[in-house]
Amino acid sequence: MFGRFCPKVLDDLHSFDTVNRTLSSFVDIGVLKIAESYNRQKRFDPNLDRHHHLSCIKCGKIVDFENKDFDRLKIPNTIKNKYRVLGKRVVIECICDRCSNETIEEDGDE
């Protein structure tokens, strides 16, 4: 019934599902990784090199960065002995520059 009224929406949903399944297949074969996300959207990361993320808790923007000190962080034995660690990545939660500027503007309006 919905399709009779909104065929374009159904086409878009079908396309989105196809793209999502294709991206998930790329994760399965190691071409992409899934990035951390603080909203419900699945985020894909094409950068397979060692790197870390800044993640804006307001808009969801993710920024890659490299840091040798973070690369050298040791996995604690209490974790290594209990879990099979597959990798490590530092995620710094932040409010990005754009969202920070919006917050400052909103505060200035009072």
Secondary structure in CASP SS format (residue, H / E / C, confidence):
PFRMAT SS
TARGET T0000
AUTHOR 0000-0000-0000
METHOD secondary structure of the structure
MODEL  1
M C 1.00
F H 1.00
G H 1.00
R H 1.00
F H 1.00
C C 1.00
P H 1.00
K H 1.00
V H 1.00
L H 1.00
D H 1.00
D H 1.00
L H 1.00
H H 1.00
S H 1.00
F H 1.00
D H 1.00
T H 1.00
V H 1.00
N H 1.00
R H 1.00
T H 1.00
L H 1.00
S H 1.00
S H 1.00
F H 1.00
V H 1.00
D H 1.00
I H 1.00
G C 1.00
V C 1.00
L C 1.00
K E 1.00
I E 1.00
A E 1.00
E C 1.00
S C 1.00
Y C 1.00
N C 1.00
R C 1.00
Q C 1.00
K C 1.00
R E 1.00
F E 1.00
D E 1.00
P C 1.00
N C 1.00
L C 1.00
D C 1.00
R C 1.00
H C 1.00
H E 1.00
H E 1.00
L E 1.00
S E 1.00
C E 1.00
I C 1.00
K C 1.00
C C 1.00
G C 1.00
K C 1.00
I E 1.00
V E 1.00
D E 1.00
F E 1.00
E C 1.00
N C 1.00
K H 1.00
D H 1.00
F H 1.00
D H 1.00
R C 1.00
L C 1.00
K C 1.00
I C 1.00
P C 1.00
N H 1.00
T H 1.00
I H 1.00
K H 1.00
N C 1.00
K C 1.00
Y C 1.00
R C 1.00
V C 1.00
L C 1.00
G C 1.00
K C 1.00
R C 1.00
V C 1.00
V E 1.00
I E 1.00
E E 1.00
C E 1.00
I C 1.00
C C 1.00
D H 1.00
R H 1.00
C H 1.00
S H 1.00
N H 1.00
E H 1.00
T H 1.00
I H 1.00
E H 1.00
E H 1.00
D H 1.00
G H 1.00
D C 1.00
E C 1.00
END
